[in-house]
Amino acid sequence: MSAGTAWEHLRRLPVWLLPALLTLAVTVTGLGSAQLWRDELATWSAATRSPGDLARLAGTIDAATGPYYLLMHGWTRLFGDSTIALRVPAVLAMTVAAGLLAVLGARLVDRRAGLFAGLLFAVLPGTSRYGQEARPYALATMFAVLATLLLVTALRRPSWPRWAGYAAAVAALGLFHLIALTLLAAHALVVLIAWWRGPAPAGIATPAHLDAERDRRVWRWLVAVVPVALLAGPLLVKARTQQSRQLNWVHLARLDDLAALPGGVAQSGVVGGLLVGVAALGAARLGRRALLPVGAVLLPVLLLFAAGTVVPLWVPRYLVFVVPFACLLAGAALAAVAAPAALVVVVLAGLLGLPDQAALRRTHEWPRSAPVDYAGAAQVIGDGQRPGDAVVYSPRHSWLFLDLGIEYHLRNPPRDVLVTEDEVRRGDLWAAECPQPAQCLAGTTRVWLVVSGRHAAPLAAVPGAKGDALRTDFTVTQVWHRPGLTVALLTHRPDR
């Protein structure tokens, strides 16, 4: 079969089919290989609470992720909380995003551009990374593409039902990822230019008899974003009050953060650089028609960067939703060359990303050179656990979530002897510990100590009154080292 004949066969297929199938195939490969990492453990902890407990959690911390946690609560009730079950919604969202991207590319440019954009998106390591993570970024990506596609449709063939569909998509986008609402800056720009110039704004052609509609575009768009303000507005206000606690690990943005962004969102420096280069060629080829995809990439990035220089907000993964629009620009560049040459670029991107694809299926921790083996530590405890044993974690209040990691993999763990109020009752991601550890440890003969990092003398690594109580009353019987963790079995001193 000649290349021309093969291309004709491809043309008969729906433009979304191959990108969606390829994305599904890539993201399900090794779906359960990497352990749940710290952010996914937070998802598990939240999703397995009742709606009332989730409401209390949102009032304390992580309100911005509350709608996603509520969705995952319903999902886990139906499908369980295994690693694969927790990640399947992200797989499905990325699969749909790839198909929608192909349709959007076909609408804005042509069928070839949509197809190559979707295929390129499918092979990016970042697509696998966030398509295999029990967090809301894949859903935000899907709704970002869906909202943009519905905007194009509403501008081309204006009607209240089409604008209503756009409003629903944008509202969902804001509920699942507040920062993704920066995409509305690009949408607003396109709507204003469509109103100002009339037909054919930024590649969104409109029939001549609809010229009279152009004066209504701005007003209909404004009405369409009202639900976003009503739904996401209170969420934004609440999240803003939690920012100092939620993002206390984030630093102010610097100029070199912009240079690192392509590698961060693509999860590969070389693939991210390739994507930016090809996307730039696509933008040059499209000219005025590039306004929407270019705006959808640059405006969210610049807005978040500007905000991040004032308050700690700059986290590369928060901008994953712009990647499809960069792929759309790259698809436009690939559509200008012969199909075999375009496919070579897609395959090259896939091959260059293979080391990162393999690495992210070993661990989702960042940096990947420092994984945390919660499952290995849980197995050590499970194999040696006896009735009456206790467990102590150090540190307790950290983003490593040592307790959640052990509890997820060891569903019947030893008694968490220092806990006075667990995270569910407290409406938090962390439990409250006994202010006088020595009293709470009284009567315990064996303690499993879980400490972050590798320590030859784990008792010496426990600070404060907790460490003093353990060192006074217990001695180390045996130590196990697992990646990122140290597990020690402590036994009560016979002379105490």
C-alpha positions, 0 to 999 in steps of 0.5 A: 500500500502506497503512502498516498493510499494509506493517507486516503484510508486515514482520511475516511476515519473520524479525525478524533479516532486515532489520537484518542485510541493512541492516547488511551493505549499509551496511558493505560500502559503501566497504569498501576506500575508507579505507586501513588505519590504524595498528592495522590495519597491526598486524593485517596484520603479525601475521596474515601471520606463522606460528603460531610467530611469533605465539606469540613476538609474544604473549610480547612485546606484544599478547597480548590480541589474540593469538587474533584474530591467529590467526584472521586468520592462517587467514583471510588464508591462505584469502582473502589480505591485501587491504584488503577481505579483511582487513575482511570478518570485521568486516563479517560479525560486525557483520551477525550482531550486528545480526540477533542483536540483533533476536532478543534484542529480540524475546525481551526486549521484543517483535518491534517493539522487536527490529526497530527496535533492529536497524535503528537499530544498522545506521545508526550510524556506529560500526557502519560504523566498527568493521564496516569495521576489521580489528580484533576489536571487531566480533567482540566485539560479536557475541559480546556479543549472542550470549552475552546471547541464550543467557543469556536462553534458558538462564534461560527453558528451563534445560538443560546444552546451553543453558548449554554454548552460553552458556559457549562464547559467553562464552569466545569473547568473552573470547578476542577482547576481554578488556575485554568480559568486564565484560559478565559483571557484568550477566549475574551481576546478572540471574542472581542476581535470577533466583535470588532472585525466582524467575519473571519476573526482569528480563523473563525469564519462566519457566514455573511448573513450572520454579520448582524450577530457580531454585536451580540457576541460580547454580551452572549460571552459575558452571560456565558461566563456568569455561571463561572463567577457564581460557582468558582467565585466563592471557591476562589475566595476560600482558596485564597484564604488557604493559600499560605498553608496550601502552597507554603512549599512554593517559591516566587516565580523567577525568569528562569522558571519560564525557560524550564516550563516546556520541560516541566509540562511535557515532562521531558526537556528535549521533547518540550523543546521540540514541541515549542520549536514546531509550535513556533513554526505552526504559529508563523504559518497560520498568521492571524489564524494562530491568535486563539491557540497562541493566546491559549498558550501564552496568556495563561502562562504570562498571567500565572507568571505575573501573579507568581512573582507577587504571591507563591503560585508558580507550579509548572503542572498547574499549566498542563492545560495549555499543552494541547494548544501548543500541540495544535500549533505544532499540528499546523506546522506538520500539516504543511509537509508530506504526511510521512515527514509529519509522522516522522516528527511525531515518532521522533517526539515519542522516541525522545520521550521514551526514557521519561515515559519509562521513568514516570512509570517507576515513580511519580515523585519529583525529582524521580531520583528520590522515590518514596517506597510506601509499599515496601515499608508497609510490607516490612511492617505487615510481615512483622506485625504482632497484636498490640503493636503501635506505629509512630511517624516522623515527621507527621505534619509533612507533605510526604503523608507517611501515615497515609502511604502506610495506611493505603498499602497496609489496610490493617496497620498497627495502632497509631499510638500518638494520634489524638484526633485523626485527619477525618474528624479534624477536617484536615489532611493531617492528624493531631498528635499527643502533646505529651508523647511519653504518656501516650506511649505508656504500656506499649511494648513494640513500636514501628517507627517510620522516618522519612529519609535514610538513617543508620540511627533512626531514633536520633532522627526524631526531633522534639518531645516525641524523639525524647520519649522514644529514646528514653523508653525504647531501643532499636531492635532492627532497621530496614531501609526502603527508598525514601524511608527508614523503618525501625522496630523498637522494643520497650527497654526492660529496665523502664 
